[in-house]
Amino acid sequence: MNVPTAAELFANGKSPEILFWVGCAGSFDQRAQKITKAFVTILNKTGINYAILGKEEMCTGDPVRRAGNEFMFQMMAYQNIQVLNNYGIKKIVTACPHCFNTLKNEYPELGGTYEVIHHTTLLQQLIDEGKIRLKEGGTFRGKKITYHDSCYLGRSNNIYEAPRKVLEALDAELVEMKRCKSNGLCCGAGGAQMFKEEEKGTTRINIDRSHEAIGTGADIIASACPFCNTMMTDGVKLAEKEESVEVLDVAELVAKSME
């Protein structure tokens, strides 16, 4: 895929209108790479002037800060801020709510102030502006979709409507889980839990949440976070529902529905 880097643009005396922050999951996780590719497909089709940092991008430091290593977080953050400021980056879009929350709310106190938007917000804007044209008849018409709220998108940053508006534009039927929006249940991966052994308990959070999603009778569980995607996919596999229930990112659904 032809993806420009900030360094390439900078060498030609240009700068991107939007920097796409790929994040660790979107770069290294095989499942999340598909989300990255779907989002890049959309950016290319809509003709947005964007770039990525490529090899200059480090982890935002979200998992190490949540796990309690403040020193490591600040080292990573300062390095990222230096790179971003060198390129004069003003606007960042990311498909990961963890990166979104850290860049938007935690980088300013370290000298990194940017306009940070989540990819679902950008997708909603592009649909509203008519830049994303969806196929007539809709790829997902007649399908039931349930949306799982990511904690860092929902409760932490009050973004509930954008992903739902994007899904409504797909002509599918949106069915809500009992616990949704501000009462949504975590997928079980936040706060660096993704990378550690779980504590004692009777059930794993992702199994509980996946059962709730499957219980809506939805054909598709839509998520807007690579961590949530992994946890929900694992839950669907454990419930042996892979044949009937798909877990897809909002960007993947849009990419599949575009003209």
C-alpha positions as a Python dict, from the first residue, in 0.01 Angstrom:
ca = {
    (1, 'M'): (0, 0, 0),
    (2, 'N'): (123, 345, -83),
    (3, 'V'): (137, 524, 253),
    (4, 'P'): (335, 850, 273),
    (5, 'T'): (556, 917, 575),
    (6, 'A'): (599, 1255, 740),
    (7, 'A'): (973, 1238, 666),
    (8, 'E'): (910, 1199, 291),
    (9, 'L'): (672, 1494, 281),
    (10, 'F'): (906, 1703, 495),
    (11, 'A'): (1195, 1634, 255),
    (12, 'N'): (981, 1786, -23),
    (13, 'G'): (894, 2088, 187),
    (14, 'K'): (539, 1969, 254),
    (15, 'S'): (353, 1870, 568),
    (16, 'P'): (47, 1646, 611),
    (17, 'E'): (-291, 1795, 696),
    (18, 'I'): (-353, 1497, 925),
    (19, 'L'): (-102, 1262, 1084),
    (20, 'F'): (-237, 907, 1111),
    (21, 'W'): (-105, 762, 1436),
    (22, 'V'): (-99, 387, 1371),
    (23, 'G'): (-17, 267, 1723),
    (24, 'C'): (149, -59, 1834),
    (25, 'A'): (-154, -280, 1779),
    (26, 'G'): (-219, -135, 1435),
    (27, 'S'): (146, -185, 1341),
    (28, 'F'): (232, -525, 1488),
    (29, 'D'): (-85, -720, 1566),
    (30, 'Q'): (-192, -922, 1262),
    (31, 'R'): (-562, -871, 1326),
    (32, 'A'): (-526, -498, 1394),
    (33, 'Q'): (-315, -454, 1078),
    (34, 'K'): (-636, -527, 883),
    (35, 'I'): (-804, -233, 1060),
    (36, 'T'): (-507, -10, 969),
    (37, 'K'): (-528, -121, 605),
    (38, 'A'): (-904, -61, 594),
    (39, 'F'): (-862, 290, 737),
    (40, 'V'): (-577, 373, 496),
    (41, 'T'): (-798, 253, 207),
    (42, 'I'): (-1063, 503, 319),
    (43, 'L'): (-806, 786, 354),
    (44, 'N'): (-669, 712, 5),
    (45, 'K'): (-1014, 696, -155),
    (46, 'T'): (-1126, 1024, 1),
    (47, 'G'): (-806, 1199, -106),
    (48, 'I'): (-709, 1326, 237),
    (49, 'N'): (-359, 1472, 271),
    (50, 'Y'): (-219, 1246, 543),
    (51, 'A'): (105, 1076, 648),
    (52, 'I'): (231, 836, 913),
    (53, 'L'): (550, 856, 1118),
    (54, 'G'): (654, 505, 1017),
    (55, 'K'): (967, 390, 1198),
    (56, 'E'): (983, 716, 1392),
    (57, 'E'): (663, 631, 1581),
    (58, 'M'): (705, 488, 1929),
    (59, 'C'): (437, 351, 2161),
    (60, 'T'): (251, 644, 2322),
    (61, 'G'): (338, 492, 2659),
    (62, 'D'): (-22, 420, 2763),
    (63, 'P'): (35, 58, 2877),
    (64, 'V'): (349, 138, 3081),
    (65, 'R'): (183, 433, 3253),
    (66, 'R'): (-124, 222, 3341),
    (67, 'A'): (109, -49, 3470),
    (68, 'G'): (279, 208, 3692),
    (69, 'N'): (608, 284, 3514),
    (70, 'E'): (584, 663, 3500),
    (71, 'F'): (953, 712, 3415),
    (72, 'M'): (928, 493, 3105),
    (73, 'F'): (605, 668, 3001),
    (74, 'Q'): (766, 1012, 3015),
    (75, 'M'): (1071, 896, 2819),
    (76, 'M'): (850, 760, 2541),
    (77, 'A'): (620, 1061, 2544),
    (78, 'Y'): (905, 1315, 2522),
    (79, 'Q'): (1056, 1128, 2228),
    (80, 'N'): (723, 1122, 2042),
    (81, 'I'): (653, 1489, 2118),
    (82, 'Q'): (995, 1588, 1985),
    (83, 'V'): (929, 1404, 1656),
    (84, 'L'): (575, 1545, 1620),
    (85, 'N'): (684, 1901, 1698),
    (86, 'N'): (980, 1877, 1458),
    (87, 'Y'): (737, 1803, 1176),
    (88, 'G'): (500, 2077, 1291),
    (89, 'I'): (211, 1833, 1331),
    (90, 'K'): (-115, 2003, 1429),
    (91, 'K'): (-381, 1734, 1378),
    (92, 'I'): (-364, 1362, 1460),
    (93, 'V'): (-611, 1082, 1387),
    (94, 'T'): (-582, 738, 1542),
    (95, 'A'): (-784, 415, 1533),
    (96, 'C'): (-684, 328, 1890),
    (97, 'P'): (-873, 486, 2184),
    (98, 'H'): (-573, 425, 2412),
    (99, 'C'): (-343, 628, 2184),
    (100, 'F'): (-625, 882, 2137),
    (101, 'N'): (-672, 936, 2510),
    (102, 'T'): (-297, 959, 2582),
    (103, 'L'): (-216, 1195, 2294),
    (104, 'K'): (-521, 1414, 2360),
    (105, 'N'): (-530, 1433, 2739),
    (106, 'E'): (-184, 1341, 2869),
    (107, 'Y'): (66, 1480, 2617),
    (108, 'P'): (-25, 1852, 2657),
    (109, 'E'): (129, 1873, 3007),
    (110, 'L'): (456, 1745, 2858),
    (111, 'G'): (456, 2001, 2576),
    (112, 'G'): (267, 1811, 2306),
    (113, 'T'): (-54, 1996, 2219),
    (114, 'Y'): (-239, 1873, 1910),
    (115, 'E'): (-592, 1843, 1779),
    (116, 'V'): (-648, 1470, 1829),
    (117, 'I'): (-948, 1291, 1679),
    (118, 'H'): (-1056, 929, 1683),
    (119, 'H'): (-1107, 757, 1350),
    (120, 'T'): (-1483, 712, 1411),
    (121, 'T'): (-1521, 1091, 1448),
    (122, 'L'): (-1332, 1147, 1121),
    (123, 'L'): (-1541, 881, 945),
    (124, 'Q'): (-1861, 1049, 1062),
    (125, 'Q'): (-1735, 1387, 933),
    (126, 'L'): (-1641, 1238, 596),
    (127, 'I'): (-1983, 1071, 562),
    (128, 'D'): (-2161, 1396, 659),
    (129, 'E'): (-1954, 1591, 405),
    (130, 'G'): (-2033, 1335, 135),
    (131, 'K'): (-1667, 1245, 89),
    (132, 'I'): (-1738, 884, 177),
    (133, 'R'): (-1990, 747, -68),
    (134, 'L'): (-2155, 424, 35),
    (135, 'K'): (-2276, 163, -213),
    (136, 'E'): (-2643, 166, -303),
    (137, 'G'): (-2830, -111, -127),
    (138, 'G'): (-2562, -130, 143),
    (139, 'T'): (-2329, -424, 198),
    (140, 'F'): (-2475, -473, 544),
    (141, 'R'): (-2842, -406, 476),
    (142, 'G'): (-3063, -639, 678),
    (143, 'K'): (-2778, -730, 913),
    (144, 'K'): (-2794, -670, 1285),
    (145, 'I'): (-2496, -488, 1433),
    (146, 'T'): (-2427, -430, 1801),
    (147, 'Y'): (-2164, -175, 1901),
    (148, 'H'): (-1930, -225, 2196),
    (149, 'D'): (-1823, 101, 2364),
    (150, 'S'): (-1452, 124, 2433),
    (151, 'C'): (-1385, 267, 2782),
    (152, 'Y'): (-1129, 521, 2659),
    (153, 'L'): (-1360, 640, 2387),
    (154, 'G'): (-1686, 638, 2579),
    (155, 'R'): (-1653, 706, 2949),
    (156, 'S'): (-1314, 877, 2928),
    (157, 'N'): (-1389, 1104, 2632),
    (158, 'N'): (-1769, 1102, 2588),
    (159, 'I'): (-1761, 977, 2229),
    (160, 'Y'): (-2079, 772, 2195),
    (161, 'E'): (-2259, 915, 1895),
    (162, 'A'): (-1993, 923, 1619),
    (163, 'P'): (-1945, 546, 1588),
    (164, 'R'): (-2320, 486, 1608),
    (165, 'K'): (-2394, 746, 1340),
    (166, 'V'): (-2138, 581, 1112),
    (167, 'L'): (-2301, 241, 1169),
    (168, 'E'): (-2649, 385, 1106),
    (169, 'A'): (-2526, 516, 770),
    (170, 'L'): (-2454, 155, 669),
    (171, 'D'): (-2827, 76, 652),
    (172, 'A'): (-2793, -201, 907),
    (173, 'E'): (-3007, -246, 1216),
    (174, 'L'): (-2825, -123, 1525),
    (175, 'V'): (-2911, -325, 1837),
    (176, 'E'): (-2783, -210, 2174),
    (177, 'M'): (-2656, -432, 2453),
    (178, 'K'): (-2811, -393, 2798),
    (179, 'R'): (-2496, -226, 2926),
    (180, 'C'): (-2404, 41, 2672),
    (181, 'K'): (-2288, 401, 2642),
    (182, 'S'): (-2196, 540, 2988),
    (183, 'N'): (-2298, 209, 3146),
    (184, 'G'): (-2091, 4, 2901),
    (185, 'L'): (-1881, -284, 3031),
    (186, 'C'): (-1506, -293, 2974),
    (187, 'C'): (-1381, -565, 2736),
    (188, 'G'): (-1122, -663, 2995),
    (189, 'A'): (-808, -529, 2824),
    (190, 'G'): (-778, -172, 2953),
    (191, 'G'): (-533, -47, 3212),
    (192, 'A'): (-255, -272, 3072),
    (193, 'Q'): (-461, -581, 3164),
    (194, 'M'): (-406, -692, 2801),
    (195, 'F'): (-46, -777, 2889),
    (196, 'K'): (-73, -941, 3230),
    (197, 'E'): (-220, -1248, 3394),
    (198, 'E'): (-573, -1199, 3520),
    (199, 'E'): (-649, -1185, 3889),
    (200, 'K'): (-865, -1437, 4075),
    (201, 'G'): (-1234, -1433, 3990),
    (202, 'T'): (-1520, -1646, 3868),
    (203, 'T'): (-1539, -1535, 3506),
    (204, 'R'): (-1325, -1345, 3257),
    (205, 'I'): (-1462, -1003, 3170),
    (206, 'N'): (-1435, -1056, 2794),
    (207, 'I'): (-1642, -1377, 2815),
    (208, 'D'): (-1912, -1193, 3010),
    (209, 'R'): (-1915, -906, 2759),
    (210, 'S'): (-1911, -1131, 2452),
    (211, 'H'): (-2211, -1329, 2584),
    (212, 'E'): (-2394, -1001, 2624),
    (213, 'A'): (-2313, -905, 2263),
    (214, 'I'): (-2408, -1246, 2124),
    (215, 'G'): (-2731, -1231, 2327),
    (216, 'T'): (-2852, -932, 2120),
    (217, 'G'): (-2883, -1166, 1819),
    (218, 'A'): (-2639, -948, 1622),
    (219, 'D'): (-2458, -1082, 1314),
    (220, 'I'): (-2173, -837, 1369),
    (221, 'I'): (-2010, -699, 1682),
    (222, 'A'): (-1863, -360, 1588),
    (223, 'S'): (-1576, -219, 1789),
    (224, 'A'): (-1362, 91, 1754),
    (225, 'C'): (-1054, -29, 1942),
    (226, 'P'): (-796, -296, 1855),
    (227, 'F'): (-785, -420, 2216),
    (228, 'C'): (-1164, -454, 2235),
    (229, 'N'): (-1156, -631, 1900),
    (230, 'T'): (-913, -895, 2030),
    (231, 'M'): (-1109, -953, 2352),
    (232, 'M'): (-1446, -977, 2179),
    (233, 'T'): (-1305, -1210, 1912),
    (234, 'D'): (-1166, -1438, 2183),
    (235, 'G'): (-1504, -1438, 2357),
    (236, 'V'): (-1687, -1527, 2034),
    (237, 'K'): (-1441, -1812, 1971),
    (238, 'L'): (-1489, -1949, 2323),
    (239, 'A'): (-1866, -1938, 2273),
    (240, 'E'): (-1811, -2127, 1943),
    (241, 'K'): (-2007, -1864, 1750),
    (242, 'E'): (-1740, -1778, 1490),
    (243, 'E'): (-1959, -1907, 1207),
    (244, 'S'): (-2250, -1677, 1287),
    (245, 'V'): (-2096, -1371, 1457),
    (246, 'E'): (-1820, -1150, 1312),
    (247, 'V'): (-1617, -896, 1509),
    (248, 'L'): (-1523, -599, 1290),
    (249, 'D'): (-1388, -250, 1342),
    (250, 'V'): (-1606, 43, 1233),
    (251, 'A'): (-1340, 132, 970),
    (252, 'E'): (-1356, -219, 823),
    (253, 'L'): (-1734, -196, 792),
    (254, 'V'): (-1706, 140, 614),
    (255, 'A'): (-1426, 22, 383),
    (256, 'K'): (-1639, -277, 278),
    (257, 'S'): (-1939, -53, 211),
    (258, 'M'): (-1764, 217, 6),
    (259, 'E'): (-1811, 265, -365),
}
